[in-house]
């Protein structure tokens, strides 16, 4: 069975969306998903599914809202998509630690016109690059000091997203490969 990861947006970060991982596991199991496990407390759920369902993310969003009282987005990536996102990171050659590199997983690939709205001079020395449905960030001063915030990125790109630092991204890929 293919293995996927669900990335929930804004769970247990910044005082928003307090959810236990046991609650998330139970919710995913109740949806009929197998091999459910979570990793760290920021809304990363790994699971197995024997069918591809375009509406699975929206069903999970509805369940999270109804059962846990949290209005959030759920983004799904399978192992191949996550592996491709890791391989495509243009900032790996900079030798930056994993807490300075980020992947913003997007709900849809933005148009070239939307991508052009991101200002490369908004937050020097921060840098960004887009590959398909992943926006890569190199934040040498860290995420707390950047002006390349998720609300800014979403507004410019016209789509929603959820960010993970590179340590989390690569660990999720390793867990999917197990």
C-alpha positions, 0 to 999 in steps of 0.5 A: 500500500502506498504510504503518505504523510498528512501535513496539518497547517498550524497545529500546536505552533504559536499557541494555536490548534492544541491537539494531541497526537493521540487524537490525530491518530484516532481520527485518521484510524476512524477514517479507515487509514492504516499504519497511522503514526505521528511524528513530533507534535506539529501535525505530521501524520503518516499513514497507509492507504490502499486507494487514491482519493482526491477528496481525502484531504477535505474529509480529514479537514472536516473531521478535524474541524468537527471532532477536534474543533480546529479549522485547519488545512490538510495537505497530503504528499506520498513518498515519491512526492516527498522524495522529489521535494527533497531532491529538488531543493536548490539550497542544499549546496549552501551547507546550511543547517536544517533549521535554516532551510524550509519547505513550504508545501503548497496546495497547488502550483502557483502560476509564473505571474503569482510567483513573480509577486514574491519580492526577492528583496523583501527580507535579505539575506533570505532567499526562495525558489519554487519547484512545482508545489514546493517553495524552498526557503533559505533563512540564514537568520532563522524563521523568527526574523524573516519577512518571508512569512506564510501569510505573505507567501500565500497572499502573493502566490494565491494558494495556501501552504504549510511549512516544515524545516528541513530537519522535519522534512527529511525525517518524514521522508525517512519515516516513509521509507521505513 
